[in-house]
Amino acid sequence: MIDYRTLLAAVLGIGLGAVLLAAPESIVRAHTAGRVPGDRGGEYGTESGLEDRTRRLVQVVGVALVLAGLYFGWTVAAAL
């Protein structure tokens, strides 16, 4: 019998991890939407880029989610 919760955890983990890996800038932008930036000294129309540290952190979380999803998928497949 398939455990649907574990299968759903596998699919969601792999899917969300893939999104985090593919588009870390979009994830950070959506997370910080509506917040006022701390430094307002830039030129009009300029946009500060995403720091490499933040991008790498989002990608590391994405890798962890993909690995967790693969683990859950493996446990479902092993139970069959």
C-alpha positions in Angstrom: 0.0 0.0 0.0 1.3 3.4 -0.9 1.6 6.0 1.8 0.2 9.0 0.1 1.6 11.5 2.6 5.1 10.3 2.1 4.6 10.4 -1.7 3.3 13.9 -1.5 6.2 14.9 0.7 8.6 13.5 -2.0 6.9 15.4 -4.8 6.6 18.6 -2.9 10.2 18.4 -1.7 11.6 17.8 -5.1 9.4 20.4 -6.7 10.0 23.2 -4.2 13.7 22.4 -4.2 13.9 22.6 -7.9 12.2 26.0 -7.8 14.7 27.2 -5.2 17.6 26.0 -7.3 16.3 27.4 -10.6 15.2 30.9 -9.4 16.7 32.0 -6.1 16.4 35.7 -7.0 12.6 35.4 -7.5 12.3 33.5 -4.1 14.1 36.2 -2.2 12.2 39.0 -4.0 8.9 37.4 -3.2 10.0 36.9 0.4 11.0 40.5 0.8 8.1 42.1 -1.1 6.8 45.2 0.7 9.7 45.7 3.0 11.5 49.1 3.0 15.2 48.8 2.2 17.5 49.9 4.9 19.7 52.1 2.7 17.9 54.6 0.5 21.0 56.4 -0.9 21.0 55.0 -4.4 20.0 56.6 -7.7 16.4 56.6 -8.8 15.7 53.5 -10.8 18.7 51.5 -9.7 18.1 48.2 -8.1 20.6 46.6 -5.7 21.6 43.1 -6.8 21.1 40.0 -4.7 24.1 39.2 -2.6 26.0 36.0 -3.5 25.7 34.9 0.1 21.9 35.1 0.0 21.7 33.4 -3.3 23.9 30.5 -2.1 21.8 30.1 1.1 18.6 29.8 -1.0 20.3 27.3 -3.3 21.6 25.2 -0.3 18.0 25.1 1.1 16.9 23.9 -2.4 19.5 21.2 -2.5 18.4 20.0 1.0 14.8 19.9 -0.1 15.6 17.9 -3.2 17.6 15.5 -1.2 14.8 15.1 1.4 12.3 14.6 -1.5 14.5 11.9 -3.0 14.8 10.2 0.3 11.0 10.2 0.8 10.6 8.9 -2.7 13.1 6.2 -2.1 11.3 5.1 1.1 8.0 4.9 -0.8 9.6 2.9 -3.6 11.3 0.6 -1.1 7.9 -0.1 0.5 6.5 -1.4 -2.7 
